[in-house]
Amino acid sequence: MEHSILAPSASYGWSHCGGRVQLSRLFPQLVDIETDEQREGTAAHEVALEAVFWKRNARADQPFAMKPGTMTKVGVPVTDEMIDGAMMYADYVVPYMNKAESHLDIKAEQLVYCRHIHKECRGTPDLDVKIPGERHIFDYKFGHLFVEVVDNTQEMCYTADERRPDVDKVVHHIIQPRSFDRDGPIRRFEYSQDELFAPGGPIEQLHIAAEHAMSDNPTCVTGDWCIDCPVRTKCAAFRQSNFHAIELSRHISAAILLPEEIGYEIEVIEKAHKFLGALLESRKEEALAYIRSGERVDGYEAQPTTGNQAWNVAPEMVLKLGSMYKKDLSKSGLVTPKQAIKMGVSAAAVNAISSAPQTGVKLVKTSQRRIRRIMQNAVKKED
């Protein structure tokens, strides 16, 4: 099926910048480029889905079929990180799946039409589970860049396929094993279904944004959503913002600022830094496209990259190789606390006899969405 012009996975972009949709139509060749990171993410999702099926259906003595080095459907080999992340995902979602009253209440990677957003908005949630009175939408992210669960537009789109009469509460979940955030790799946020579908609520706001994006004269608006925009190299607004950022870097004051001034200046510089980083990456992508097509780019060449080296034979062969060199290639010594938890040891027991030393402090921007998530979790604990 043709890729949706209003894909939920791109909703953070088109809900802020309607011009992205029209530029994507003008330059479809840029949208269709699949990066190595995207292929890795697709492979990780394949492993995660297999892990869910294995957790739910396999016999106790049946090992997980996918091993490091196993080739996925997209031609990316399975890694230890993929397996660890898949097990985290499966351990988290399977208990919810087991609460479903019928197999019809479980939808894994099934196409949905987000009819309350726009007729052109459709996508494939990783997992959608309905249990009595509740609907749970799960999104598995394998990338490193932190993804906020509060007001997550992608999961809002998936929720907007229909307003269900037997659902009171909607819960969005993000499982992100490689995002090393202080709140952990798993985040959730609850809404009442009524507030999501209320006039002026999140789903209606996305509907308005979608209508604007599909209009004859949508507006290009720059922001952090430009970083993942595949057509940013063709966007005049994006280029102009970067020229402003370059000019800004030449005129930043070296004066000592007051507390009420420095926060604003840090925010301005951070935005400029993001724009310049996005511009640099977009130019690198263009240069690689030229080189792949046989063109020469002065001063640069394409060089192949490789992932982590992994064994592509059975473990017995590896151990035999080690014995030939009188080396023990099996894992020995104490595993780490995180590895112990992954092996099934109680997290509470592990945390009681382990700690993570503080190595320093860093300045982070206050997130209102994170505050909402923390407050909701605090209220739940009190209840």
C-alpha positions in Angstrom: 0.0 0.0 0.0 1.2 3.5 -0.8 2.7 5.4 2.1 0.2 7.7 3.8 0.9 11.4 3.1 -0.4 12.1 6.6 1.4 9.2 8.3 1.0 9.1 12.1 4.7 8.5 12.5 5.3 11.9 10.9 2.5 13.7 12.7 4.8 15.7 15.0 6.1 17.3 11.8 3.0 17.9 9.7 0.9 19.0 12.8 3.4 21.9 13.3 4.4 22.5 9.6 1.7 22.0 7.0 4.2 22.8 4.2 6.0 19.5 4.9 3.1 17.6 3.2 3.2 19.7 0.0 7.0 19.5 -0.3 6.8 15.7 0.3 4.4 15.5 -2.7 6.8 17.6 -4.8 9.9 15.6 -3.9 8.7 12.0 -3.3 12.2 10.6 -4.0 13.4 12.2 -0.8 10.6 10.8 1.3 11.2 7.3 -0.1 14.9 7.2 1.0 15.4 4.6 3.7 18.2 5.3 6.1 20.3 2.7 7.9 18.7 3.9 11.1 15.2 3.2 9.7 16.3 -0.3 8.5 17.7 -1.0 11.9 14.5 0.1 13.5 12.4 -2.1 11.2 14.6 -5.1 12.0 14.3 -4.4 15.8 10.5 -4.3 15.4 10.6 -7.7 13.7 12.6 -9.1 16.6 10.2 -7.5 19.1 7.1 -9.0 17.5 8.7 -12.4 17.4 9.6 -12.1 21.1 5.9 -11.3 21.9 4.7 -14.4 20.1 7.4 -16.5 21.8 6.5 -15.2 25.3 2.8 -15.9 24.7 2.9 -19.2 22.9 6.2 -21.0 23.3 6.7 -24.0 25.6 8.9 -23.5 28.7 11.7 -25.5 27.1 11.5 -23.8 23.7 14.4 -21.3 23.2 13.9 -18.0 21.3 14.5 -18.7 17.7 16.2 -15.4 16.8 19.9 -15.3 17.7 22.6 -12.7 17.2 23.5 -12.8 13.6 20.2 -14.1 12.4 19.2 -12.2 9.2 16.0 -10.2 9.4 13.6 -9.6 6.5 15.2 -6.3 5.7 18.6 -7.7 5.5 19.9 -6.4 8.9 21.4 -9.0 11.2 20.0 -9.4 14.7 22.1 -8.0 17.5 22.3 -8.6 21.3 20.8 -5.1 21.8 17.8 -6.0 19.6 17.1 -9.2 21.6 17.5 -7.4 24.9 15.1 -4.7 23.8 12.6 -7.2 22.4 12.5 -9.1 25.7 11.9 -5.8 27.6 9.1 -5.0 25.2 7.5 -8.5 25.4 7.8 -8.7 29.2 5.9 -5.4 29.4 3.1 -5.9 26.9 2.3 -9.6 27.3 0.6 -9.1 30.7 -1.7 -6.6 29.1 -2.5 -8.9 26.3 -3.3 -11.7 28.7 -6.0 -9.5 30.2 -7.9 -9.1 26.9 -11.2 -10.9 26.8 -10.8 -12.0 23.2 -8.1 -12.3 20.6 -10.2 -9.8 18.6 -9.2 -7.2 21.3 -5.5 -7.6 20.4 -4.2 -5.9 17.2 -0.5 -6.3 16.5 0.8 -4.2 13.6 -2.6 -3.9 11.9 -3.4 -1.0 9.6 -5.8 1.6 11.1 -7.5 4.5 9.4 -7.4 7.5 11.7 -10.8 8.8 10.4 -11.2 11.5 13.1 -8.0 13.1 11.9 -8.3 13.0 8.1 -9.2 10.5 5.4 -5.5 10.4 4.3 -4.2 9.6 7.8 -3.5 6.0 8.3 -0.8 3.9 10.0 0.2 0.8 11.8 0.4 0.8 15.6 2.9 -1.7 17.1 0.2 -3.0 19.5 -3.4 -2.0 20.4 -5.0 -3.9 23.3 -8.4 -3.5 24.7 -9.1 -4.7 28.2 -12.4 -4.1 30.1 -13.0 -0.3 30.1 -9.5 0.5 28.8 -7.6 0.8 25.6 -3.8 0.5 25.6 -1.7 1.6 22.6 2.0 0.6 22.7 4.8 2.2 20.6 8.2 0.5 20.5 11.1 2.8 19.8 14.6 1.5 19.1 16.3 4.8 18.5 18.3 6.7 21.1 16.5 10.1 20.8 14.1 10.5 23.7 10.4 10.2 22.8 7.9 11.8 25.2 4.7 9.9 25.8 2.6 12.9 27.0 0.7 14.5 24.1 2.4 12.1 21.7 0.8 12.9 18.3 1.6 9.5 16.8 -0.4 7.7 19.4 -3.1 10.3 19.3 -3.6 9.5 15.6 -3.9 5.8 16.4 -6.4 6.5 19.0 -8.5 8.5 16.5 -9.6 5.6 14.4 -12.8 5.4 16.4 -14.4 6.5 19.6 -15.3 3.3 21.4 -18.4 3.1 23.5 -17.0 0.5 25.8 -13.8 2.4 26.7 -13.5 5.0 29.4 -9.7 5.3 29.7 -7.0 5.4 27.0 -3.4 4.7 28.0 -0.4 5.5 25.8 2.9 3.6 26.3 6.4 4.2 25.0 8.9 1.4 25.3 12.4 2.7 24.4 15.2 0.4 25.5 18.1 2.5 24.2 16.9 5.9 25.5 18.9 6.4 28.7 16.5 8.9 30.3 16.3 9.5 34.1 12.6 8.3 34.0 13.6 4.9 32.6 13.0 3.3 29.2 9.3 2.7 29.7 6.8 5.6 30.0 3.0 5.7 30.1 0.3 8.4 30.3 -3.4 8.1 30.9 -6.3 10.1 29.4 -10.0 9.8 29.6 -11.4 9.0 26.2 -13.8 12.0 26.6 -11.0 14.5 26.9 -9.2 13.2 23.8 -12.3 13.5 21.6 -13.7 16.7 23.3 -14.2 19.9 21.2 -10.8 21.7 21.1 -9.1 18.6 22.5 -6.0 16.9 21.1 -7.7 14.9 18.3 -9.6 17.9 17.0 -6.4 20.0 17.1 -4.7 17.3 14.9 -7.7 17.3 12.6 -7.4 21.1 12.1 -3.6 20.7 11.5 -4.3 17.9 9.0 -6.8 20.0 7.1 -4.3 22.9 6.9 -1.5 20.6 5.7 -3.8 19.3 2.9 -5.0 22.8 1.9 -3.8 24.6 -1.2 -1.5 27.0 0.6 -0.1 25.5 3.8 2.5 27.3 5.9 6.1 26.2 6.4 7.1 26.6 10.1 10.5 25.8 11.5 11.2 24.1 14.8 12.7 21.0 16.2 10.5 18.9 14.0 12.7 20.0 11.0 15.4 17.6 12.3 13.5 14.5 11.0 11.9 16.2 8.0 13.0 14.3 4.8 12.4 17.4 2.6 14.1 20.1 4.7 16.8 20.5 2.1 14.1 21.9 -0.3 12.5 24.2 2.4 13.3 27.9 2.1 12.0 28.6 5.6 14.5 26.0 7.0 17.4 27.4 5.1 16.5 30.9 6.2 16.4 29.8 9.8 19.8 28.3 9.5 21.2 31.5 8.0 19.8 33.4 11.0 21.4 30.8 13.3 24.8 31.3 11.7 24.4 35.1 12.0 23.4 34.7 15.6 26.6 32.7 16.4 28.7 35.6 15.3 27.0 38.1 17.6 26.4 36.2 20.9 27.4 38.4 23.8 30.3 37.3 26.1 28.9 39.5 28.9 27.9 37.9 32.2 24.1 37.5 32.2 21.6 37.7 35.0 19.7 34.5 36.0 16.5 35.7 34.3 18.5 36.4 31.1 20.7 33.3 30.8 17.9 30.8 30.5 16.4 32.6 27.5 19.8 32.9 25.8 20.6 29.2 26.3 17.2 28.4 24.7 18.0 30.5 21.7 21.5 29.0 21.2 20.1 25.5 21.6 17.6 26.1 18.9 20.3 27.5 16.6 22.5 24.5 17.4 19.6 22.1 16.4 19.0 23.9 13.2 22.7 24.0 12.2 23.0 20.3 13.1 19.9 19.5 11.0 21.3 21.5 8.1 24.6 19.7 8.3 22.9 16.3 8.2 20.7 17.2 5.3 23.7 18.4 3.3 25.5 15.1 4.1 22.5 13.2 2.9 22.5 15.2 -0.4 26.2 14.6 -0.9 25.8 10.9 -0.4 22.9 10.8 -2.9 25.1 12.5 -5.4 28.0 10.0 -4.8 25.7 7.0 -5.0 24.5 8.3 -8.4 28.1 8.5 -9.7 28.6 12.2 -9.2 31.8 13.6 -7.5 31.6 15.7 -4.4 34.8 17.7 -3.9 36.6 16.8 -0.7 34.2 13.9 0.3 33.7 10.3 -0.4 31.4 7.5 0.6 32.9 5.1 3.1 31.0 1.9 4.3 30.1 1.6 8.0 29.7 -1.5 10.0 27.8 -2.4 13.2 29.0 -4.3 16.2 30.8 -7.5 15.2 28.7 -10.6 16.1 29.3 -14.3 15.9 27.6 -16.0 12.9 28.1 -19.6 13.9 26.6 -21.7 16.7 28.0 -21.0 20.3 29.6 -24.5 20.4 31.8 -23.5 17.4 32.8 -20.3 19.2 33.7 -22.2 22.4 35.6 -24.7 20.4 37.6 -21.9 18.8 38.4 -20.5 22.2 39.6 -23.9 23.4 42.0 -24.1 20.5 43.7 -20.9 21.8 43.2 -21.9 25.5 40.8 -19.0 26.0 37.4 -19.1 27.7 35.0 -17.3 25.4 32.0 -17.9 27.6 30.7 -15.1 29.8 32.3 -15.3 33.2 32.4 -13.3 36.4 29.6 -11.2 37.9 26.9 -9.9 35.5 25.9 -6.3 35.9 22.8 -5.3 37.9 20.9 -4.6 34.7 21.8 -8.0 33.3 20.7 -9.6 36.5 17.3 -7.9 36.2 17.0 -9.0 32.6 17.7 -12.6 33.7 14.7 -12.5 36.0 16.1 -11.4 39.3 13.8 -9.1 41.3 14.5 -5.5 40.4 13.8 -4.5 44.0 16.3 -7.0 45.4 19.0 -5.9 42.9 18.4 -2.2 43.6 18.8 -2.9 47.3 22.3 -4.1 46.9 23.5 -2.0 44.0 23.8 1.7 43.1 24.6 4.0 40.2 27.3 6.4 41.3 26.6 10.1 40.4 29.3 11.2 37.9 28.3 14.8 37.7 25.4 17.1 36.9 24.1 18.5 33.6 21.7 21.3 32.7 18.4 20.1 31.1 15.5 22.1 29.9 12.4 21.9 32.1 9.7 19.9 30.3 6.1 20.7 31.1 5.0 17.3 29.6 7.5 15.5 31.9 6.0 17.4 34.9 2.5 16.3 33.9 3.7 12.7 33.7 5.4 12.8 37.1 2.3 14.4 38.7 0.1 11.7 37.2 2.4 8.9 38.5 2.5 10.6 42.0 -1.3 10.7 42.2 -1.5 7.1 41.2 0.9 6.1 44.0 -1.2 8.0 46.5 -4.3 6.2 45.4 
